[in-house]
């Protein structure tokens, strides 16, 4: 039976960075673009709500005028719509990046456009994410009666028993979700491999391999946490220093926040550019390190075990001619 090499899988992302550095930078640029779109949409939405609430005097009175309430609700709906579109764009970009990494591992010869595509495999991966999301929601259905029992115990002042039942129910749901996620962990690379949907096949190919896949996922989570800690310290430090310089000191942040958005962005532009430059290689490396192991695991499972070499055939000994009783025995040669 084929096995997954956990070490080789975890090292596949680093190997990809070493072999395709420019491709990884392109992935980082796309990842930075996705983050900028998401962050910009969220910041713009929150800034619009804040400025409208402050300039319109909506919260100055306990009962704001109905026209202000209607305008505020309209702004909320428009902002949420734009934010939803930004989320869709970000999800599509992330799917394209993951598929590109899997394609680089499974089909290294298809390196045009930095392995980036938006075709049938990417659409199937989007559909797969939607289907697995439904399975995750179904995983919480058995948790409902458990939580009802826990709530009943809490209502009956059985605090310890209710807490134990609730915690056990949450743990069971989390274990079930992790198990389902690991059983479908290779469906994305399988789709990129041949462009077909592999819902049942993805469940079958991971049978008996959940332990190895869990070790890969656990190691990736630890690595991501460590890298994110370093990124937060570096980019957060650059951002905080840039904010202090742009505001003329941290004691002037309130006055700085009350200026127009155009002026704020203009003053923060140098710090934002530095953060964006740093985010490109970091984002590309993180994309490669996090996505490549699953494609490498698929390659391990696809590899056929070496066939047993049959032992060399030994020719049977030649039969010794037998002399019949009627034949005379040949005379012995005299020395």
N, C-alpha and C positions, 0 to 999 in steps of 0.2 A: 504494500500500500504506500502511495506517495505521501510525503510529509512536507510541512511548511517549515522552511528555515527562517526562524524568527530573526536571527542576526543578519542574514542576507537581506531580509525584507526591510529591516530598520536602516540598513546601510544603503539601500537603493536610491533614496532621495539624495544623499550626499554624493553618491556616485554620479547621479544625473547632473548635479551642480558642477562637478568637476569636468564632466564630458561636454556639457552644453551651457557654458556660463552666459553667453549672449541670449540664448533662448530663455534662461531663467530670469534674466533682467527684463525681457519682454513680458513675461508672466507677472513680474513684480510691478511693472508699469500698469498693467491691466488691473491687478489687485488694488493698487493705490487709487486708480480711477474709480473702482467700485466703492472703496471706502470714502472717497471724496464726494461721490454722488449721494451716498447714504447720509454722511455727516452733514453735507451742505443742505440737503432737504430737511433733515431734522432740525438743524440750527436755524434755518430760515423759517420753518414753521413756528418754532418756539419764540423766535425774535418777533415775528408778526403778532403773535398773541400778546407778548409782553408790551410791545410798543403801543398796540391798540388799547390795551387795558390802562396804560399809564396816560396816554394822550387824550383819550376820550372821557376820562373821569368816570368810567363805568362802575368802578368799585368805590367811588367817593361817597355814594349814598347807599343805604341799605336796600332801596328799591330802585334800581336803574331804569331808565325809560325803556319802553318796549322796543323802540327802533334800534337802540344800542344793543339790546339783547339779541335781536334778530340779526344785526350785522355781525355780532361776535359769533353767533352760531354758524352763520354763513362762512365766516373766515375759518372756523374750526373744520367744517366739512370740506372746504376747498384745500386747506392745509393737509388734512388727512388723506384726501384723494391724491395730492401730489406726492405725499410721503409713501403711499401705497405703490404708486408708479415707480418711485425710486427703489423700493424694496424689490419689485419685480425685475427691474434692470439689474440690481445687484445680484439677485439669485441667478439670472441668466449668465452674467459674467462669471460667477463662481462655478457654475456648471461647465462653462467653456474652459475654464482653467483646469478643473479636475480632469475633464476629458482629455485635455492636451497633455497633461502629465501621464495619464494612463496610456495614451497613444504613443508617447515617447518611449515608454517601457515596453509595450507590447509590439509596436510597429516602428522601430527606430528609423526605418527607411522613409517614412512619411513625414519628413521634417520641414516641408514647406509651410510658410506662414507661422513658424514657431509652433507647429502642431495644432494650431488653433483652427477650429471649424465651428460652424453652426448648422448642423444638418440633422439627419434622422437620429444618429446616436444621442445627440444632445437633447432633442425633443423627447426621446424615449427615457432618458435619465430624468428629465423634468417630470414625466408621467410616473416614473418609478418613485421619485421622492414624494409625490402626492399619494401614491398607493401605500407606501410604508408609513406615511403620516397617519393615514386612516388606521393602519394596524396598531400604531402606538396609541391612538385614541381608544381603540377596542381593548387594549391592554388594561385600561383604567376601569372598564365596565365591571369586572369582578371585584374591584376595590370599593364600589358603591355600598354594597351591603355591609362590608367590613367597617367602613367609616360610619355607617348608620348605627352599627352596634357600639362602636367607640363613642359616638355622640350620646347614645342612650346611657351608657355607663357613666359618662361625665355628668349627664343631667341627673343621674341617680346618686351623685356625689361619690362615685367610685373612680376617683381621679387616677389612681395608680393603674387599675385594671383598664380603664379607658385609654390611658396613654400607651400602655403596652400593646393593646389591640391595634391602635392607630399606627404606632411605629412599625409593628410587624406587617401590617397591611401595606404601608408605604415601601418597606423593604422588599416585599414579595413583588409589588408592581415594578419597582426599579430593576430587580433581577430579571423579571420577564421582559421588560423593555430592552435591557442590555442583551439578553439572549436573542431576541428577535433581530436586533440591529446587527449582531455578529453573524447570524445565519444569512442575512442579506448583505453582508459587507462587501461581497465581491460582485454584486449585480452590475454596478457601474462599469468596472473593467470588462466584464463579460459582454456588455452591450457595445463598448468601444471596440472590442476584439473583432466582432463580426457584424455589428450593426443590427442585431436582432434582440428582441425582448426576451429575457431569461428569468422570469419570475420563479417558476418551479425549479428550473435548473440551478439557480443560485442557492435555493434552499437545500437542494440535494448535494451539491458539490462541497458544502461546508459541513456535512454530517461527520461527526467525529473530529472536527478541526476547531471547535469553539475554544478550546484551551489555548491553542497557538494564536488564534485571532485575538483572544482577550489579552494575551501578553503583548502583542503588537499594539493594540489600542491603549493599554495601560502605559507602555513606554512612550507612546506618542503624546499622551496627555501630560505626562511628566515633563517631556521635552518642551511642549508648547507652553506650559506654565513657566518654566525657567526662561525661555526666550521672551515670553511676554513680560516677565518681570524686568529683564534687561531693557526691553524696548520701552516700557513705561518709564523706567528711570532715565534713559537717554533722551527719548523724545519729549517726555514730560519736563525734564530739566531744560531742554532747549526751548520748549513752549513757554515755560514759566519765566525764563530769562527774557525771552522776546516780549512777553506781555508786560513785564516790569519796565523794560526799556521803552516800549511804545507808550505806556501810560505815564512815563516820567517818574516812576517810583510806585511801589505797591500801595502807598498811602493815597494815591490819586486814582485808584481803580474805579471808584464810584463815579467820579467825574468823567473818566474815560468811557465807562459803559453807557453814559447818557448821550454820547455823540452819535452822529449819523452812522449807519452801517458801512457806507462807502469809506468814510474816514477811518473807521476802526479796521476794516480789511486792508486799507492802504498802509496803515502803520504796522499792522501785523504781517504784511507781505513777506519781509525778509525771513522771519521765523517760520512762516508757513512754507516757504520755498525750501528751507533747510530741512524741515520735518518731512516734506514730500520727497526730497532727494534721499534721505535716510530710509524712508519707507519702501522705496522701490526695490533695492536688493534684499531687504528683510522680508518683504512680502513675497518676492519670488522664491527665496530660499524656503520660507515656511510652507508655501504651496507645494513645492517639490518634496520636502521632507514628510509632509502629512499625507499626500496623495499617493506617492510612488509605492509605498510598501504594499498596498492592496493589489496593485497590478503585479508586483513581484510574487506575492502569495499565489495569485492565479497561475502564474507561470510555473510555480512549483507543483501545483496540483495538476496542471496540464501535462507535466513531464511524465512520460511513460517510465515505469520502473525498468531497470536493465533486465533483459531477458536472460534466463539461465542458460549457460553454455552447456550443451550436452557433452558428456565424456567422449573422448575420441574412441571411435570404434576399433576394436582389436580384431584383426582378421583371425578367423578360426585356424587352428593348425592343420596343415595338410595331412590327409590320412596316410598312414603308413601302409604300403602295399603288403598284403598278406599272401603268403605262399600256400597254395593248395596242397593237400596231401599227395596228390597224384604227380606234382611236379618234383623232379629230383633236386636235391639240395646242391647248390653250386659248390665245386671243390674249393677248399681254402688255398689262398695264394701262398706258395712256399717262399720263404725268405731267401 
